[in-house]
Amino acid sequence: MVEAMKVFNEVKAECGGTIDRVLVKSGESVEFGQRLFLVRPA
């Protein structure tokens, strides 16, 4: 879930797997297309 201006939006993953690393900190601003996670494929 990504929150923007008190609205929560569900973001679907493009592939299945396990989150290996989180690339942004909680509360940090992000831009469209920015990677948020590294995913280890299943």
C-alpha positions as CSV (number, residue, x, y, z in Angstrom):
1,M,0.0,0.0,0.0
2,V,1.2,3.5,-0.9
3,E,-0.3,6.5,0.9
4,A,-0.6,9.9,-0.9
5,M,-2.6,12.7,0.7
6,K,-4.4,10.4,3.1
7,V,-5.5,8.1,0.2
8,F,-4.1,4.6,0.2
9,N,-3.4,2.9,-3.1
10,E,-2.7,-0.8,-3.6
11,V,0.4,-1.5,-5.8
12,K,0.6,-4.8,-7.6
13,A,3.9,-6.5,-8.1
14,E,5.0,-7.2,-11.7
15,C,6.5,-10.6,-10.6
16,G,6.2,-13.1,-7.8
17,G,9.0,-13.6,-5.2
18,T,10.4,-12.4,-1.9
19,I,11.3,-8.8,-1.0
20,D,15.1,-8.9,-0.7
21,R,15.7,-5.2,0.2
22,V,13.6,-2.0,0.7
23,L,15.1,0.8,-1.3
24,V,13.3,3.8,0.3
25,K,12.7,4.8,3.9
26,S,9.3,5.2,5.5
27,G,8.0,8.7,4.9
28,E,10.5,9.4,2.1
29,S,9.1,11.0,-1.0
30,V,9.1,8.9,-4.2
31,E,8.6,9.6,-7.9
32,F,6.7,7.8,-10.5
33,G,8.7,4.8,-11.8
34,Q,11.1,4.8,-8.9
35,R,12.1,1.4,-7.6
36,L,10.8,0.7,-4.1
37,F,12.0,-2.8,-3.5
38,L,14.4,-5.4,-4.8
39,V,12.6,-8.7,-5.3
40,R,14.2,-12.2,-5.4
41,P,12.2,-14.1,-8.0
42,A,10.3,-17.2,-6.8
